[in-house]
Amino acid sequence: MVTKGRTPPAETVPARGHESLLSIWEQFAEMISAVFNRRKTVSLPRPVKVEAREGYRIWLEYSDGVSGEVDLSHLVDNDAFKIWKDRECFESVYLDCGDIAWSVDAGLCHNALYMQITGKTAEELLPGVRSL
């Protein structure tokens, strides 16, 4: 259950598939492009903590207090994330300039994961930005 945009750490956000993650990324790219074209400064929440959990899930906490668990198991067979098959590697997740990373070659956009945890669209995060 989500309360006031917050997800309890024990709750897992269901996997939405590669296409959905790509759609979230496209929404975010559109949002950033629109913001820079309007020359506005944007302050989106940044992750402050990340932890590996059972399976291929990670728990994130953001600077605005939002936290939640995201299931990434649908990405494990993708060539970019094949390193996760080594459990020690998956558990080595860390924050790199605000992005979620496992190595220089494997990482995820924190904004796309924030949108997935909260269920918010790019337009909800930045009113006036057209969603895809």
C-alpha positions as a Markdown table, in Angstrom:
| # | Residue | x | y | z |
|---|---|---|---|---|
| 1 | Met | 0.0 | 0.0 | 0.0 |
| 2 | Val | 1.3 | 3.5 | -0.9 |
| 3 | Thr | 0.7 | 6.2 | 1.6 |
| 4 | Lys | 1.3 | 9.9 | 0.7 |
| 5 | Gly | 3.6 | 8.8 | -2.1 |
| 6 | Arg | 5.7 | 6.6 | 0.2 |
| 7 | Thr | 6.2 | 2.9 | -0.1 |
| 8 | Pro | 7.1 | 0.9 | 3.0 |
| 9 | Pro | 10.6 | -0.8 | 2.6 |
| 10 | Ala | 9.1 | -4.3 | 2.9 |
| 11 | Glu | 6.7 | -3.8 | -0.1 |
| 12 | Thr | 7.9 | -4.8 | -3.5 |
| 13 | Val | 7.0 | -2.9 | -6.6 |
| 14 | Pro | 6.0 | -5.4 | -9.3 |
| 15 | Ala | 8.2 | -5.8 | -12.3 |
| 16 | Arg | 6.7 | -3.9 | -15.3 |
| 17 | Gly | 8.9 | -5.4 | -18.0 |
| 18 | His | 11.6 | -4.0 | -20.2 |
| 19 | Glu | 9.1 | -2.0 | -22.3 |
| 20 | Ser | 7.7 | -0.2 | -19.3 |
| 21 | Leu | 11.2 | 0.7 | -18.0 |
| 22 | Leu | 12.1 | 2.0 | -21.4 |
| 23 | Ser | 8.8 | 4.0 | -21.4 |
| 24 | Ile | 9.7 | 5.5 | -18.0 |
| 25 | Trp | 13.2 | 6.4 | -19.3 |
| 26 | Glu | 11.6 | 8.1 | -22.4 |
| 27 | Gln | 9.3 | 10.1 | -20.2 |
| 28 | Phe | 12.2 | 11.2 | -18.1 |
| 29 | Ala | 14.3 | 12.1 | -21.1 |
| 30 | Glu | 11.3 | 14.2 | -22.5 |
| 31 | Met | 10.9 | 15.9 | -19.1 |
| 32 | Ile | 14.6 | 16.8 | -18.8 |
| 33 | Ser | 14.7 | 18.0 | -22.4 |
| 34 | Ala | 11.6 | 20.2 | -21.9 |
| 35 | Val | 13.1 | 21.7 | -18.7 |
| 36 | Phe | 16.4 | 22.5 | -20.3 |
| 37 | Asn | 14.7 | 24.1 | -23.3 |
| 38 | Arg | 12.7 | 26.3 | -20.9 |
| 39 | Arg | 15.9 | 27.0 | -18.9 |
| 40 | Lys | 14.3 | 26.1 | -15.6 |
| 41 | Thr | 16.2 | 24.6 | -12.7 |
| 42 | Val | 14.8 | 21.3 | -11.5 |
| 43 | Ser | 15.5 | 19.6 | -8.1 |
| 44 | Leu | 14.3 | 16.0 | -8.3 |
| 45 | Pro | 14.7 | 13.7 | -5.3 |
| 46 | Arg | 18.1 | 11.9 | -5.2 |
| 47 | Pro | 18.7 | 8.5 | -3.7 |
| 48 | Val | 20.4 | 8.6 | -0.3 |
| 49 | Lys | 20.5 | 4.8 | 0.4 |
| 50 | Val | 20.5 | 1.6 | -1.7 |
| 51 | Glu | 20.5 | -2.0 | -0.5 |
| 52 | Ala | 20.4 | -5.3 | -2.4 |
| 53 | Arg | 17.6 | -7.6 | -1.3 |
| 54 | Glu | 16.6 | -11.2 | -2.0 |
| 55 | Gly | 16.3 | -12.3 | -5.6 |
| 56 | Tyr | 17.0 | -9.4 | -7.9 |
| 57 | Arg | 15.4 | -6.7 | -5.8 |
| 58 | Ile | 16.9 | -3.5 | -4.5 |
| 59 | Trp | 15.6 | -1.1 | -1.8 |
| 60 | Leu | 16.0 | 2.6 | -2.3 |
| 61 | Glu | 15.5 | 5.6 | -0.1 |
| 62 | Tyr | 15.3 | 9.1 | -1.6 |
| 63 | Ser | 16.1 | 12.6 | -0.3 |
| 64 | Asp | 12.3 | 13.4 | 0.1 |
| 65 | Gly | 11.7 | 10.3 | 2.3 |
| 66 | Val | 10.2 | 8.1 | -0.4 |
| 67 | Ser | 11.4 | 4.5 | -0.1 |
| 68 | Gly | 10.6 | 1.2 | -1.7 |
| 69 | Glu | 11.7 | -2.0 | -3.1 |
| 70 | Val | 12.0 | -2.6 | -6.9 |
| 71 | Asp | 12.1 | -6.0 | -8.5 |
| 72 | Leu | 14.7 | -6.1 | -11.3 |
| 73 | Ser | 14.5 | -9.8 | -12.1 |
| 74 | His | 13.1 | -9.0 | -15.6 |
| 75 | Leu | 16.5 | -7.4 | -16.5 |
| 76 | Val | 18.8 | -10.3 | -15.4 |
| 77 | Asp | 18.9 | -12.0 | -18.9 |
| 78 | Asn | 19.7 | -8.7 | -20.6 |
| 79 | Asp | 23.4 | -8.6 | -21.7 |
| 80 | Ala | 23.9 | -5.3 | -19.9 |
| 81 | Phe | 23.1 | -6.9 | -16.5 |
| 82 | Lys | 24.5 | -10.4 | -17.0 |
| 83 | Ile | 27.0 | -9.6 | -14.2 |
| 84 | Trp | 24.2 | -9.8 | -11.7 |
| 85 | Lys | 24.2 | -13.6 | -12.1 |
| 86 | Asp | 27.2 | -13.4 | -9.8 |
| 87 | Arg | 25.3 | -12.8 | -6.5 |
| 88 | Glu | 28.3 | -11.0 | -4.9 |
| 89 | Cys | 28.3 | -8.5 | -7.8 |
| 90 | Phe | 24.5 | -7.9 | -7.5 |
| 91 | Glu | 25.0 | -7.3 | -3.7 |
| 92 | Ser | 27.7 | -4.7 | -4.4 |
| 93 | Val | 25.2 | -2.1 | -5.6 |
| 94 | Tyr | 26.2 | 1.4 | -4.7 |
| 95 | Leu | 25.3 | 5.1 | -5.5 |
| 96 | Asp | 27.4 | 6.8 | -8.1 |
| 97 | Cys | 26.6 | 10.5 | -8.4 |
| 98 | Gly | 23.0 | 9.7 | -7.5 |
| 99 | Asp | 22.6 | 6.8 | -10.0 |
| 100 | Ile | 22.3 | 3.2 | -8.9 |
| 101 | Ala | 25.4 | 1.3 | -10.1 |
| 102 | Trp | 27.1 | -2.1 | -9.9 |
| 103 | Ser | 30.1 | -1.3 | -12.1 |
| 104 | Val | 31.1 | 1.3 | -14.7 |
| 105 | Asp | 29.2 | -0.9 | -17.2 |
| 106 | Ala | 26.0 | -1.6 | -15.3 |
| 107 | Gly | 23.7 | 1.0 | -13.7 |
| 108 | Leu | 20.2 | 2.3 | -13.6 |
| 109 | Cys | 18.7 | 5.8 | -13.7 |
| 110 | His | 17.5 | 6.8 | -10.2 |
| 111 | Asn | 14.7 | 9.0 | -11.7 |
| 112 | Ala | 13.2 | 6.1 | -13.6 |
| 113 | Leu | 13.2 | 4.0 | -10.4 |
| 114 | Tyr | 11.7 | 6.8 | -8.5 |
| 115 | Met | 8.9 | 7.0 | -11.0 |
| 116 | Gln | 8.4 | 3.2 | -10.7 |
| 117 | Ile | 8.3 | 3.3 | -6.9 |
| 118 | Thr | 5.9 | 6.2 | -6.6 |
| 119 | Gly | 3.9 | 5.4 | -9.7 |
| 120 | Lys | 4.3 | 9.1 | -10.7 |
| 121 | Thr | 4.6 | 10.2 | -14.3 |
| 122 | Ala | 7.1 | 12.8 | -15.6 |
| 123 | Glu | 4.2 | 15.3 | -15.8 |
| 124 | Glu | 3.4 | 14.7 | -12.1 |
| 125 | Leu | 7.0 | 15.3 | -11.1 |
| 126 | Leu | 7.2 | 18.4 | -13.2 |
| 127 | Pro | 3.8 | 19.9 | -14.0 |
| 128 | Gly | 3.6 | 21.3 | -17.5 |
| 129 | Val | 5.9 | 18.7 | -19.1 |
| 130 | Arg | 4.1 | 16.6 | -21.6 |
| 131 | Ser | 4.3 | 12.8 | -21.0 |
| 132 | Leu | 4.9 | 10.4 | -23.8 |
